[in-house]
């Protein structure tokens, strides 16, 4: 919309110059800016928020890669965008970033062990895991996942000790009647109960 307005003003010969806003200055939080919150207390309190559990996957020149992720959310309907957060220290993230694409695999209630295997650092996370390439990007779709979202990375933002990754949804699907979702609450897996 803004770009259209700028083109119109330039075409009309408007003497008013319209310049885009400058990009925000991205930086780490300084020691003097830290809130007086104990990290253990932070985890304890925020652990009361139940979340779904996903495995974010990608395929690069070295093969399939992925990590367990509970910080995933839908972001926008138009355009279709989703977001996930990943620790800056993640060894999997650089491979996903290099691939430029990813698939979010929404896990079902019976997939707690699968989630644990993708939460381990340094192991062959795909050992014994059945998967197929997602239709748009080729990123791994894990067998038995009740839903998957196939995406292209469109933006990465800083967020303290994490990165906020935004992806444009290229394709997605869900299998109805696959049972309850896998939930994470207060340090444990659980399931939805109506």
C-alpha positions in Angstrom: 0.0 0.0 0.0 2.8 2.5 1.0 4.8 1.6 -2.2 1.7 2.2 -4.3 1.3 5.6 -2.7 4.9 6.5 -3.3 4.7 5.5 -7.0 1.5 7.6 -7.4 3.2 10.7 -5.8 6.3 10.3 -8.0 4.2 9.8 -11.2 2.1 12.9 -10.4 5.3 14.9 -10.0 4.6 15.7 -6.4 7.3 17.9 -4.9 6.8 16.1 -1.6 9.5 13.5 -1.0 8.3 10.3 0.7 11.1 8.3 2.3 10.7 4.9 3.9 11.2 4.7 7.7 14.7 3.6 8.7 15.2 0.0 9.8 15.2 -0.4 13.6 18.6 -0.7 15.3 18.8 -4.4 16.4 21.0 -5.0 19.4 21.4 -7.3 22.4 19.9 -6.3 25.7 22.5 -4.5 27.9 23.3 -5.7 31.4 21.7 -2.5 32.9 18.5 -3.2 31.0 17.8 -6.6 32.4 14.6 -7.0 34.4 15.1 -8.2 38.0 13.6 -11.6 37.2 15.2 -14.9 38.3 15.4 -17.2 35.3 14.1 -20.2 37.4 11.1 -18.2 38.5 10.6 -17.0 34.9 10.5 -20.6 33.7 8.2 -21.7 36.6 5.6 -19.1 36.0 5.6 -19.3 32.2 5.4 -23.1 32.5 1.8 -22.6 33.5 1.1 -21.7 29.9 0.2 -24.9 28.0 1.5 -25.1 24.5 1.4 -27.4 21.6 4.6 -29.2 20.5 6.1 -29.3 17.1 9.3 -30.5 15.3 10.7 -27.9 12.8 12.6 -29.7 10.0 14.6 -28.7 6.9 16.6 -30.5 4.3 20.1 -29.2 3.3 23.1 -30.6 1.5 24.0 -32.7 4.5 20.5 -34.3 4.7 17.5 -33.8 7.0 17.8 -31.8 10.2 15.3 -30.6 12.8 14.6 -29.7 16.4 11.7 -29.9 18.9 9.9 -26.5 19.2 7.0 -25.4 21.5 7.4 -21.7 20.6 5.4 -21.8 17.4 2.4 -19.7 16.4 0.3 -18.6 13.4 1.1 -15.0 12.6 -0.9 -13.7 9.6 -3.7 -14.9 7.4 -3.0 -12.6 4.5 -0.3 -13.3 3.6 -0.2 -16.7 5.3 2.6 -16.5 7.8 3.8 -18.5 10.8 6.6 -17.9 13.3 8.8 -19.9 15.6 11.4 -19.0 18.1 14.8 -20.7 18.3 17.7 -20.2 20.7 20.7 -18.3 19.2 22.9 -21.2 20.5 21.0 -23.8 18.5 23.3 -26.0 16.3 20.3 -26.9 14.1 19.2 -23.4 13.2 22.2 -22.5 11.0 21.3 -25.5 8.8 17.6 -24.5 8.6 18.7 -20.9 7.8 21.0 -22.1 5.0 18.2 -24.2 3.6 15.9 -21.1 3.5 12.8 -23.4 4.1 11.3 -25.4 6.8 8.4 -27.7 7.7 6.5 -27.4 11.0 5.3 -30.9 12.1 2.5 -30.6 14.7 2.9 -33.6 17.0 0.1 -35.8 18.3 -0.4 -37.0 21.9 1.4 -40.3 21.2 4.5 -38.7 19.9 6.3 -37.7 23.1 9.2 -40.0 22.4 9.6 -38.5 18.9 9.7 -35.1 20.5 12.3 -36.1 23.0 14.6 -37.5 20.3 14.5 -34.2 18.4 15.2 -32.3 21.7 18.6 -33.9 22.1 21.6 -32.0 20.8 24.3 -33.7 18.7 22.4 -37.0 18.1 21.2 -38.4 14.7 17.7 -37.2 15.2 16.4 -38.9 12.1 17.7 -42.4 13.0 14.7 -44.7 12.5 12.3 -41.8 11.8 10.1 -42.2 8.7 9.5 -39.0 6.7 8.6 -37.8 3.2 9.4 -34.5 1.5 6.9 -31.7 1.8 5.4 -30.8 -1.6 6.6 -27.2 -1.9 10.0 -27.1 -0.3 11.1 -30.8 0.2 11.5 -30.3 3.9 10.8 -33.4 5.9 7.2 -34.2 6.8 7.3 -36.6 9.8 5.2 -39.8 9.5 2.2 -39.7 11.9 2.2 -36.0 12.5 -1.4 -34.9 12.6 -0.6 -31.6 10.7 2.3 -30.0 8.8 3.0 -26.5 7.5 5.6 -26.2 4.7 7.3 -22.7 4.6 9.9 -20.4 3.1 11.8 -18.2 5.5 10.8 -14.5 4.9 12.3 -12.7 8.0 14.4 -13.3 11.1 14.3 -10.9 14.0 16.2 -10.8 17.3 14.4 -11.5 20.5 16.9 -11.5 23.4 18.6 -14.9 23.5 16.3 -16.2 20.8 15.6 -15.5 17.1 12.1 -15.0 15.8 11.8 -16.8 12.5 8.9 -15.8 10.2 7.9 -18.2 7.3 5.5 -17.8 4.5 3.2 -20.8 4.2 3.6 -22.5 0.8 1.5 -25.6 1.5 -0.1 -27.3 4.5 -2.4 -30.2 5.5 -3.9 -31.9 8.5 -5.3 -35.4 9.0 -8.7 -35.3 10.7 -9.4 -37.8 13.4 -5.8 -38.4 14.4 -6.5 -37.9 18.0 -5.4 -35.4 20.6 -2.5 -33.0 20.2 0.7 -33.4 22.2 0.8 -30.6 24.9 3.6 -29.3 27.1 2.7 -27.9 30.5 4.8 -27.4 33.6 7.7 -29.4 32.3 5.6 -32.5 31.2 3.9 -33.8 28.2 0.1 -34.2 28.3 -3.0 -34.3 26.2 -6.1 -32.3 25.7 -9.2 -33.2 27.7 -12.6 -31.7 26.9 
